[in-house]
Amino acid sequence: MAEAAKKFKLRKEDNVEVISGKDKGKRGRILKILRSKDRVVVEGVNIMKKAKKRRNQQDRGGIIEVETGIHYSNILIVCKKCGPTRIGYKIEEKEKSRVCRKCGEAL
């Protein structure tokens, strides 16, 4: 039987910072979340070269650079006030919202 997809605290368009690996310290926003592989694709991070085939007359083939997935444990969300932080939750009046663990500001 197939496993259920994991629930991430991160969402598409979140600003994040890489905390480990070859791109440590780089910041970018999340472009795609790959729940089945526990990975996220971050803008400008983990760039690989890929050979692209020419599809038609106008299309340019050759070697292009694309962002590939990075494990979600290697990134932290960036709070506007205090920088990279973990995500907490606050429940107020039957509404759940994500908050910064350091300063408590809404993310």
C-alpha positions, 0 to 999 in steps of 0.5 A: 500500500502506498504511503500518504504524502507528508505534510510540510510546514513550508508553503510555495512562495515562502522565503527560505535560507539553506542551512547546510550543504554546498549552497549554505547561506543562500536565500530564495523562494520556494518554487515547488514542493515535492512531497513524495520525495521530501524535497523542495525546489528553491529559486537559485539553489542547487543548480544543475546543468541539463542537456536540452534537446531542440524541439523546433526551429525557434527553440534553442537546444544545448546545455541549460541550468535548472534548479533541482530539489533540496531536502526540506530538512536543509532549509529554514523559513526566513522571518522579516524581523529575526532571520532564519527561524522555525515555524510554530502555530497559534490558534486564535478564534478557531483560526490556525496561523503560522508564527515565528518561534523566535519573535512570535510574528505571523509568517 
